[in-house]
Each structure stands twice: as structure tokens, then as C-alpha cells.
Amino acid sequence: MYLVRPVDFADLPALERLAQQAGIGFTNFPANRERLNDKIASSRRSFQTDVVLPGNESYLFVLEDTSSNEIVGTCGMEAMVGTETPFYSYRIDEVVHASPQLQIHNRISALFLCHDYSGTSRLMALVMDKAHQNHEAMSLLSRARLLFMARYPERFTKRCFVEIRGESDKHGYSPFWEALGKHFFTMDFQKADYLSGISNKHFIADLMPRYPIYVPTLPAEAQDVIGVVHEESGQGTDILLEEGFEFRGYVDIFDAGPTIESRAENLRTVSQQKTGKALLQPSGTTANKNAQMHLIATGHLENFRVTAALAEPQAAGLSINQATQEGLNISSGSQVQWAIL
């Protein structure tokens, strides 16, 4: 059984292992023990804080394989980015250059440095152990945080976004970075990505070019990866697109990976989630033929728990088998939240 729950300090070694396995390109999940420990502390404070409006809270979850008590995945959410320093992106737009005299009218793609996502909630750092990258586990981990968002809407903004990992190889070579960022930062992609994950972002504002970058002036290799998803992030991206996230012309300033966004109310799990009582399936029977895989959540804030199991909605609540109820530490009559997986 897989179970999603808030992170705890005892999970630090597992997070270090996952960060090492994730490799380069996960700016918000660096392989740095001190930074990961800070993320755990920030998450625990956020779960314990009474919130009226979103601020600088962050929430980190882990995926536990209860059969082995092993942490096999993690994901997070930030209530609002850009509260201390601007959150930078490139916005892809077109610039018109025209000469009536020569009868030339050109529309040229350009990258504009902006902080349009400042003040917006961000989903981040979905990292999964390679041995557990099956669709059910990844879908559970990714969508569990949407149930949390649906239950506590006051903790998040109405608009949310996700930065998707862009193209780079296992050695840290990023075609986009080599063509652009390297000339302004005088360091390789791996170091810039690491510094961005463990320190404040002031150096980005200090060093990035302020003027539009005309896409045709970049090498073809760099142009070809603008808005392209890293091959190892494809499955996770598909889950988010199924939820209703869309690409609207923004890319990461380091590797040009796409940013996708949505209003929370338009996400499938958020809009379709329901709450009610847990109903116990009769002992000795198999799951009803009409049962479907559901996300099932229970617990308040730091006791929030989510799993995936066969269940059947009833007029009085959600019919759940005994094993699933025991795994969630609930009983018949307990309040639960659910959505079709």
C-alpha cells in the first residue's frame, strides 16, 4: 500500500537519497542536507500555522511504501512564490519589425524576462524512486497535494503553476544554458542550478540580461529545446496535463523547460473531490464490480493522509474495505475526502 503524508525530520536520509537519484535540473530539490533539513522545518511550521491568506508557507509530502516502511517519493507546494524576491521566468512573445518602404513585415519570437508568477502558488519537486515509477504511485503522489489544496483553499492562491524540468543530460549539459545563461553567469549549468536551489535568487536579478532575447539569434540546438520536457519528466507532466494544467508561453530561465498553469478550481481532482463518511464494505465480500480506484484522504493538516484504493461512492459516503481503513487509521463513520484516480 502506498501512503502520502507530510514530511518529518526522520525522512531526511530518504530525501537525500531521492535528491541524489533525481540528478541535475531539480532546482527546488537540491542534494544538500542542510537545505533539505530547512525544507522539512519550513513544511512542519507551515502545517502548524493558522492561515487566513497564503504567504510564504511551503508544504512537503512524502510517499511511503507501507509494506517496507520505505520513503519512495516526495512532492511539494509553495503557497506563494516571490514573497521575498521576484520569481523569474521567460515569457515567449512576438516582436514585430516592419518596413513599409521595403514591404517587409516580420514577426520574431523573443524571450522577455518577467516575474509574472510572483504572488502565485507553485507545485514543485515531484521526485520518485526509479523502482516505483508506476502510473498509480506517481498519480497518487502528484494528485494527493491537489486534494490538500481543495480542502484548504485559503492556504493557496486561485492560480497555480508548475515548472517542468527542461532538457539537460546526466553530465549537466543544457543546450539552452550553454547558448545564453553561461555567458552572463560564467559558470556551468549544474552549478547555477545548485546555487539557485540552496541560496536566495538575488544573483539571478543581478546577472540576467534585461533586454529581450531574440530567439532566431540563438543556436538551433538551443531553439529546439525551448519549451521541451525532459525525457524523465514526461510521465509526471502527462498527469498534470490530464488534470487541466496548460502551457501558456512561459519557460524556465535556466533550461527553458515549460511552465504550465491553471486556476485551482479548473483542476479535475479539485473540482470533482467530495467529502463524506467512510463506510465499511461487508466482511468476506470482494469489491463491488462498480468500484473504481479512488484517492482517499483523511486527517487534519499535519495528520493529512492519502492513499489509492478501490472504493465505491454511496449516498451516505464512500464504501472502503477494511485494509484501506486500517492503513489510513480510520474506522467506519470517519470523515474522508475522495476523488476518482
N, C-alpha and C positions, 0 to 999 in steps of 0.2 A: 504494500500500500504506500502511495506517495502522499505526503502531507506538507502543505505550505504553512509556515508560521513566521512570526517576527524573529529577527536575528537576535542572538545573545552572545555575550563575550566568550562563552565556551566554544562558539563556532569559528573563532578566529583562525585556528590552524586549517580548517576546511576551506575558509575563504582564501587563505594564502595559496593553498593548493589549486583552487579553481582559477585564481588570478594568474598563476604561473602557466596553467594549462591554456588559458584564453589567449595568451600571446599579445602581440602588438595591435594597437588600434582601439582598445577599450579605455579611452581617456578617463572615464569616470569610475574605473575599477582597476587601479594600478596595483602592481605586485609590490606593495610597500607595506610592511607590517604596521608601522606607526599610523599611516594614512587609513588603512583598513580598520584599525582599532578606533580611530577617530570617527569613522563612518558608523561603526556599531554604537558608540557612545551617543552620537547625534541622533541615530534612529531611536534608541531607547528613550532619550529625552523627549523626542517628538511624540512617541506613543503615549507618554505620561503627561503631556501638556494639554491643558484645556485650550481649545482653539475656537475662535469666533470667525476669524478671517484667515486665509492662508498667508504664511510668511516664509521664513527660512527653514521650515521643518523638512526633514527627509525621513523616508521610511524604507527600511531594508528588510527583505524577506529571504528565507532560505527554503529549499525543497529537500525534505528528508525522506529517505527510503526507510520506512519503519521496520522492514524485515531485517535490516542490518544496522539501523540507527545511524546511517551514514548521510552526511550532507552532500547532495549530488547536484545542487543548482542554487542560484541566487538571482534576485532581481530587485530593483528599487524604484522609488518615486521621489521626486522633489516637488514640494508644494508650490514653489515659485522660484524660478531662476532669475538672476540679475538683481537680487536684493542688495548686494554689496558692490559688485562690479558688473558692467554690462555683459550680457551673454551674446557673443558674436556669431554671426552666420554670413554666408554669401547668399544674396538674393539674385537669381538669374532673371535678367530683364533684357529688353532690346533698346538699342540706341539708334536713332535714325540719322543718317548722313545723306544729305541731298544737295544736288547742284542743278538748278533749273537750266542754267546755261549749257551744261553738258548732258542734260536729260538723264542724270544718274540719281537713283533713289535706292539707298542701301539700308537694310535693317540688320544691325550687327548685334549678336548676343554679347552681353557683358556681365561681369560679376560685381555686384555692389556690396561692399562691407556694410553690415547693418546690425542692429540689435533688436529686431522686430519681435523676438520671442522673449525678451526681458519682461518679467511680470506674468509669466505663463508656467503652468505645471508641466513637468517633464517626466516621462517614463524612461528608465535607464538601466544599464548594466544587467541585461539578461545573459547569464553565463551558465552553461550546462556541462556537466561532466560528459565526456565523449561517449562513455559506455551507457549513458542514459538519454541520449538524444533521440528518443522516440517521440512520435507526434503527441501521444497522450500526456507524457510528462512535460513536454515543452508548452503545450497548450494550457495545461493546468497552471504551470508556473507563471506564464505570461498573463493569463486571464484572471487569476486569483486577485491580482492587485486592482483589477477593474471592479471586482466585487467590493473591495475595500473602498474604492473611490465612490461607488454607488451608495454605500452605507454611510459614508461620512463626506457628503458633498461640500460641507462648509470648510473642509480642510484643503480644498483644491479649487483652482480657477475653472471657469466654464470651458476654456480652451486648453488643450493639452497636446504635446508633441513628443516625438521620439527621433533621436538622431541614429541613423543606421550606419553601421561600420562600412567604410569605403574600401577601395582597392589598395592593398599592400601585400607584399609577400612575407614569408616567415622570417626573412632576414631584415625586415623593416624598410624595404624599398617601396616607396609610394610615388608613382609617376606624377601625380598632381603636386605633391610636396617638392619633388626634385625640380619641377618646372617653375614653381612660384615661391612657396614659403621658404625654401632653403636659401634663397638669395637675400631674404630680409632677416632671417634668424641666425644664419651662419652655423647651423647645427643640423644633424640628420633627423629624419622623421621620428625615429624611435625615441630620441632624447627629448624632442619638443613635445611629443605625445605624453611622455612620462612626466615632464615638468608641469604640463597642463593639468595632469591628474593629481599631483601632490602639492601644488602651490596655488597662490591666487593668480588671477588671469590678467593682472596689470601689464605683464610683459607683452601680451598679445596686442593690447591697445597701443603700447609704446612702439612696437616694431612693424605691425602690419601696414601695408600701403593704404593710403586714404582714398586714392582715386580709383575709378572703375577699371577692372581688368578686362580688356577686350579678348574674348575667347579665341578668335582666329589668330591672335598673336602667340598663343601657347603652342607648344609642340603637339603634334597629332596624338601622341601617346597620352598626354595629359588631357586633351579634349575628350578622348574616348572614354575616360573613367569618370567624368563629371556626372554625378547622379547615379553611379553604378554601385550595386550592393556587393559587398564581399561575399565570395562563394560560401563561406562558412556561416553567414548570417541569413542565407536565403530562407531557410525553414522558419526561423523566428519572424522574419519580415512578412512572410505569407500569412502567418497567424494574425498579425496586426492589420494587414490589408483586409483580411476576412472580417475583422471587427468593424471596419469602416474608416480606418486611417487613410489619408490621401497625400500624395506628393503635390506640393503647390509652389515649386520653384525655389526651394532653399536647399543649400548644401553646406557641409562642414568646411570650415576654413583650412583644415589641415589636409584631409584626404579626399575632399569633395564627395563624401558619402551623402546620400539623400536624407533629408529631414521630412518626416511625414506627420500630419497633424489631423485633428478632428475636434469638434465640440464633444464634450463628455457625454452629453445626452444622446448623441447620434451613434455611439458605440453599441454594438449588438448586446454585449453582456450587461452593460449599464442599463439599456432601455428595456431589456427583457427579464431582468432579475426580479425575483419575487421573495417574499418572506412569509413565514407561517410556522406551524408546529411540525416537529418530527413525528412521524407515525411509524410504528414498528411493523414490518412485514410479518405475517403469521409464521410461527416456528415450523420448520420442516418443509417449507414450500420453496420452490425456486422463484426467481424474479419473474414478475408478470411479463407476458410477451410484449406488452406495450411499454415496458420500462426502457428508458434511454440513459445514456451516460450524462450525468449532471455534475456541474461544480456545486459543492455543498459547503457552506461556510457557517461558522458559529463562533461565539466568543466576542468579547468587547475589547477593542483596541489592542493592548499588548497580549491579550489572550486570544486574538483572532487566529482561526484555523480554517484551512480549506483543503478538501480532498476531491477526488473524482470517483464516482461510483454509479452503478445502475440504480435508478430510482424512478418513481412514478408519482407525478403530481396528483393529488386528490383534492376534493372540495375542502377538506379540513386541514390540509397541509401536504407534506411530502413523505411518501412511503419509502423508508430506508431499511436495509437489512441490519441485523444485529451486529455483524462485524464492523460495518461502517460506523454505526453509532458508538461502538466501543472505541474505535480508532479516533473519533472526534471527542471522546469523553462526554457524550451526551446520552440522554435517555428519551423514551417516548414522551412527548409533550414539551421538550426543549424547543426554544426558538431557533430557527435556522433560516438561512438565506440561500437561494439556489438560482441556477441558470443552466440551460442546456449547453453541454460541452460540444 
